[in-house]
Amino acid sequence: MESSNVGSVTGGSLLVDAEWLCPECGATMFEFDRLTEDGAVFIWYACTREDCTGQRLSKKVLRMCSV
């Protein structure tokens, strides 16, 4: 499946069961590495297919709550 068709297949979202779809081949991705820096978490995802080198980086901001 081409990455241009992935959004239409998943209803416009690239998240499927909390996993990313590979931008190269459309296969599911897994969390490969995680780094926390400057109040944000950076998560690298890698493709589950051995012959694919697709990767994706996700950034999530940590929210601090004052009690």
Secondary structure, 3 states (H helix, E strand, C coil): CCHHHHHHHCCCCCEECCEEECCCCCCEEEEEEEEEECCEEEEEEEECCCCCCCEEEEEEECCCCCC
